[in-house]
Amino acid sequence: MDTWYGNDAIWVRLPIEGVLPAMPDPGQTTISTKFPWWRVLPGQLTASAVRLDGGGQFSADVRRPDEYGPTGFVPSGLAFDHPGCWRVTGSVQGHTLSFVTRVVVQSQ
């Protein structure tokens, strides 16, 4: 069952049972997944994440408003250096939305 979660600026569909599957990146030491965001407010969305059960590095590739419009759907690629418990945060125009998820390695 999909669960929508959001506020006046950003909405997401929470991962099923709180688990976000990620695939190993070929030739890299990271695992990544595609993740959709919905912007209520116009502007560039940024994504960040902090690992809650240990250290970790995170990077995000969020598409630009000139590619997908000022509001609405915008895709992103989220890359984690380790599976584990992560707090993921999206931001647009100074407004944030955070959720906690368990990132797991999905076998191909």
N, C-alpha and C positions, 0 to 999 in steps of 0.2 A: 504494500500500500504506500503510495506517495504522500508525503506530508509537506504542504506549503508552509513556509516560514518567512516572515518579513516585517517591514516597517514602512514608514512614509517615504523611504528613499530606495530600498533594495528588497527584492524577493528572491528566494531560492527554493528548490525542491530538496528537502533533506534526504540524505542517502537512506535506503531501506535498512531498518534496524540499526541505524547509526554507523554502518560500515561503508567505507568508500574504497572500492577496489581500484588498484593502480597496477599498470603493466610495467615490467622492466624496460628501461630505455636501452636499445641496442648500442653497445659500445660506451655506455655511461654507467655511473654508479648510482643513478637515480631511478625512481619509479614515478610514473606520471599518469594522469587521467585528464580527460576533457570534463569541464564543469560549466554548466549554464548559469547565468545570472540574469535577472530582470531589473532594469533600472526604472524607477518611477521618476526620479529627478534626472534632468539632462546632465551630460558630462562624461568624462573619462572615469571608468571604474578602475580601481586598483585592488589587488588582492595581496594579503600577507597571511602568514601562518606561523604559529609557535608550537613546538612539540612540548606536550605537557608531561610526558613520562621519560624524559631524557633530553639530551641535546640533539640538535638537528638543523639542517639547512633547508630552505624552501625558496622556490622561485615560481613566478607566474608570468604567463604570456596572455594578456587580456587584449582583445581586439579593440580598435579605436572607434569612436563615434562616427567618423567619416566613412567607416566600412559598414556599420550596422545601424546608423541613425542615432540621434541624440538621446532617445529613451528606448525602453523595451529590451528585448533579448540581446545579450552579448555573450559570445562563447569565450572560454578561457582554457588554457592548459596549465594544470597545477603539477609541479614537480617536487617530490619529497626525497630526501636522501636516506630515510629509514621509514619502515612501517612503524605504526604506533598510534598513540593518542595525540591528536592535533587540534588546536583551536584555529579555525580559518576565519578570516575577517575580510569583508568587502567594504570599500569606502567610495563614496561619491559625494562631492560638494561638502566635505566635512562630516557627513553622516556615515555611520558604520552599521554593519550587521555581522554578528559573529555566531558561529556554531561550533560545537565540538564533535569530532568524528574519529572513528578508528580506521586508519589507513592500513589496508592489507595488500599483500602482493597477490595478484590474480594470475593464475597460471594460464599460459597461452593454450 
